[in-house]
Amino acid sequence: MDLWVLAILILAAYLIGALPSGMVIGALHGVDLRQHGSGKTGATNVSRVIGRRAALLVFVLDALKGALPVLIARLIDWHDPNIEAIAIGCTAVAALLGHVWSLWIRLFTGTWGGGRGVATAIGTMVAVNPWVALFGLLIGIPIIAISRYVSLGSILGVTAGSLLMVLLVFLQRLSPWLAVYALAAGGLVVVLHHDNIERLLKGTERKFSLKPGQPRQH
């Protein structure tokens, strides 16, 4: 029975993660985010194209998409602790994959779309282990504030949180299955920022501005 519940939960986690928060907020402002900025639907592109308030809303919604499925997995009375750990890790990864490659965007636009996964990864991490998430935020936020590179802070923050979770697994403080989640989530976020990494190395990455963005015209 647990395996059937797990399969349904993973599917639900993907579909929840795939909810296109950024696309919806962009549409309400008359903007198709895929045609502006980085073409992504995450909070960073929303900030640059629409503005800070819209970006904050998208960030919160994207984080909730990651946290909600994991919280549901934690509330279920699993008969096997290993299945519970697998459920937590798999739902977290499924929600993240849904955000990055949204089935809803595919169905309504004919193309795959989504964000780079940072907010959703943070949401999953908060639900999996709040202290690990806090550690990642304490690394990432100061880096963004000092360097004004959102991509750099995002990459290093998520990576730091992921590595701390792996360390806690090594110290036998967390289930080994959560190391799989941590490496998958951290690795995915880094890979999705490959173009940002290239620009950072070349010194051409765009810095974050405190000024609200304006929708670009075709």
C-alpha positions as CSV (number, residue, x, y, z in Angstrom):
1,M,0.0,0.0,0.0
2,D,2.8,2.4,0.9
3,L,4.3,2.1,-2.6
4,W,1.0,3.1,-4.2
5,V,0.7,6.0,-1.9
6,L,4.3,7.0,-2.8
7,A,3.7,6.8,-6.5
8,I,0.6,9.0,-6.3
9,L,2.4,11.4,-4.0
10,I,5.3,11.8,-6.4
11,L,3.0,12.4,-9.3
12,A,1.0,15.0,-7.3
13,A,4.3,16.6,-6.2
14,Y,5.4,17.0,-9.9
15,L,2.0,18.5,-10.9
16,I,2.1,21.0,-7.9
17,G,5.6,21.9,-8.7
18,A,4.7,22.5,-12.3
19,L,2.1,25.1,-11.5
20,P,3.3,28.1,-13.5
21,S,3.3,30.8,-10.9
22,G,5.6,33.1,-12.9
23,M,3.6,32.6,-16.1
24,V,0.3,33.5,-14.3
25,I,1.7,36.6,-12.7
26,G,3.3,37.6,-16.0
27,A,0.0,37.1,-17.8
28,L,-1.8,39.3,-15.3
29,H,0.7,42.0,-16.2
30,G,0.3,41.4,-19.9
31,V,3.8,39.9,-20.2
32,D,4.9,36.5,-21.5
33,L,8.1,36.0,-19.5
34,R,9.4,33.5,-22.0
35,Q,9.8,36.4,-24.5
36,H,11.7,38.7,-22.1
37,G,14.9,38.7,-20.1
38,S,16.3,35.3,-19.6
39,G,13.1,33.6,-20.8
40,K,12.7,31.9,-17.5
41,T,9.6,32.1,-15.3
42,G,11.3,32.4,-11.9
43,A,11.4,35.3,-9.5
44,T,14.7,36.8,-10.8
45,N,13.4,37.3,-14.3
46,V,10.1,38.5,-13.0
47,S,12.0,41.2,-11.0
48,R,13.8,42.4,-14.0
49,V,10.9,42.3,-16.4
50,I,7.9,43.3,-14.2
51,G,9.2,44.5,-10.7
52,R,10.1,43.6,-7.2
53,R,6.6,43.1,-5.7
54,A,5.6,40.7,-8.4
55,A,9.0,38.9,-8.0
56,L,8.5,38.5,-4.3
57,L,5.0,37.0,-4.8
58,V,6.4,34.6,-7.4
59,F,9.3,33.6,-5.1
60,V,6.9,32.8,-2.2
61,L,4.5,30.8,-4.5
62,D,7.4,28.9,-6.0
63,A,8.8,28.1,-2.6
64,L,5.4,26.9,-1.4
65,K,5.2,24.6,-4.5
66,G,8.3,22.9,-3.2
67,A,7.4,22.8,0.5
68,L,3.8,21.7,0.3
69,P,4.4,18.2,-1.2
70,V,7.2,17.5,1.2
71,L,5.1,18.5,4.2
72,I,2.3,16.2,3.0
73,A,4.8,13.4,2.7
74,R,5.9,14.0,6.3
75,L,2.4,14.0,7.6
76,I,1.6,10.5,6.1
77,D,1.8,7.6,8.5
78,W,4.3,5.5,6.7
79,H,4.9,1.9,7.9
80,D,8.6,1.9,7.0
81,P,11.0,4.7,8.0
82,N,13.0,4.0,4.8
83,I,9.9,4.5,2.7
84,E,9.2,7.7,4.6
85,A,12.7,9.1,3.8
86,I,12.3,8.0,0.2
87,A,8.9,9.7,0.0
88,I,10.3,13.0,1.4
89,G,13.3,13.0,-1.0
90,C,11.3,11.9,-4.1
91,T,8.5,14.4,-3.6
92,A,11.1,17.2,-3.1
93,V,12.8,16.3,-6.4
94,A,9.6,15.8,-8.2
95,A,8.3,19.2,-7.2
96,L,11.6,20.7,-8.4
97,L,11.5,18.9,-11.7
98,G,7.9,20.1,-12.2
99,H,9.0,23.7,-11.7
100,V,11.9,23.4,-14.1
101,W,10.0,21.5,-16.8
102,S,6.3,22.4,-16.3
103,L,3.8,20.1,-17.9
104,W,1.1,22.8,-17.6
105,I,3.3,25.2,-19.6
106,R,3.8,22.5,-22.2
107,L,0.1,21.8,-22.5
108,F,-0.9,25.4,-22.8
109,T,1.9,26.7,-25.0
110,G,3.3,23.6,-26.7
111,T,6.8,24.1,-25.3
112,W,8.5,23.2,-22.1
113,G,9.2,26.1,-19.7
114,G,9.9,27.0,-16.1
115,G,12.4,28.5,-13.8
116,R,15.9,27.6,-12.7
117,G,14.6,26.0,-9.5
118,V,16.1,28.2,-6.8
119,A,12.9,29.2,-4.9
120,T,11.4,25.8,-5.2
121,A,14.6,24.1,-4.0
122,I,14.6,26.4,-1.0
123,G,11.0,25.5,-0.3
124,T,11.8,21.8,-0.4
125,M,14.8,22.3,1.8
126,V,12.8,24.2,4.4
127,A,10.3,21.4,4.5
128,V,13.0,18.7,4.6
129,N,15.3,20.3,7.2
130,P,14.7,24.0,8.2
131,W,18.2,24.3,9.7
132,V,19.9,23.2,6.5
133,A,17.8,25.7,4.6
134,L,18.7,28.5,7.0
135,F,22.4,27.7,6.6
136,G,22.0,27.9,2.8
137,L,20.2,31.3,3.1
138,L,22.9,32.6,5.5
139,I,25.4,31.8,2.8
140,G,23.4,32.9,-0.3
141,I,21.8,36.2,0.9
142,P,25.0,38.0,2.0
143,I,26.7,37.0,-1.3
144,I,23.8,38.5,-3.3
145,A,23.9,41.6,-1.1
146,I,27.6,42.1,-1.5
147,S,28.2,41.0,-5.1
148,R,24.7,41.9,-6.4
149,Y,24.9,38.7,-8.5
150,V,21.7,36.8,-7.8
151,S,23.0,33.8,-9.7
152,L,26.2,33.6,-7.7
153,G,24.4,33.8,-4.3
154,S,21.7,31.3,-5.5
155,I,24.3,28.7,-6.7
156,L,26.5,29.0,-3.6
157,G,23.5,29.1,-1.2
158,V,21.8,26.0,-2.6
159,T,25.2,24.2,-2.9
160,A,26.1,25.0,0.7
161,G,22.7,23.7,1.9
162,S,23.1,20.5,-0.1
163,L,26.6,19.8,1.1
164,L,25.6,20.4,4.7
165,M,22.8,17.8,4.3
166,V,25.2,15.3,2.8
167,L,27.5,16.0,5.8
168,L,24.6,15.3,8.2
169,V,23.9,12.1,6.4
170,F,27.6,11.1,6.7
171,L,27.4,11.9,10.4
172,Q,24.3,9.6,10.6
173,R,22.0,12.5,11.6
174,L,19.8,12.1,8.6
175,S,18.7,9.2,6.4
176,P,21.0,8.3,3.5
177,W,18.1,8.8,1.1
178,L,18.2,12.5,1.8
179,A,21.7,12.7,0.5
180,V,20.4,11.5,-2.9
181,Y,17.8,14.4,-2.7
182,A,20.4,16.9,-1.7
183,L,22.8,16.0,-4.5
184,A,20.1,15.9,-7.1
185,A,18.6,19.3,-6.1
186,G,22.0,21.0,-5.7
187,G,23.3,19.5,-8.9
188,L,20.2,20.4,-10.9
189,V,20.3,24.1,-9.7
190,V,24.0,24.3,-10.7
191,V,23.4,22.8,-14.1
192,L,20.5,25.1,-14.8
193,H,22.7,28.1,-14.1
194,H,25.4,27.0,-16.6
195,D,24.9,30.1,-18.7
196,N,25.1,32.3,-15.7
197,I,28.3,30.5,-14.6
198,E,29.8,31.2,-18.0
199,R,28.9,34.9,-17.8
200,L,30.3,35.1,-14.3
201,L,33.6,33.7,-15.4
202,K,33.7,36.2,-18.3
203,G,32.6,39.1,-16.1
204,T,29.5,39.8,-18.2
205,E,26.8,38.6,-15.8
206,R,24.1,41.2,-15.1
207,K,24.0,42.5,-11.6
208,F,20.8,42.8,-9.6
209,S,19.3,46.3,-9.5
210,L,17.2,47.7,-6.7
211,K,15.2,49.6,-9.3
212,P,11.9,47.9,-10.4
213,G,11.9,46.4,-13.8
214,Q,9.6,47.4,-16.6
215,P,8.0,45.1,-19.1
216,R,9.8,45.0,-22.4
217,Q,8.0,45.8,-25.6
218,H,8.3,43.6,-28.7
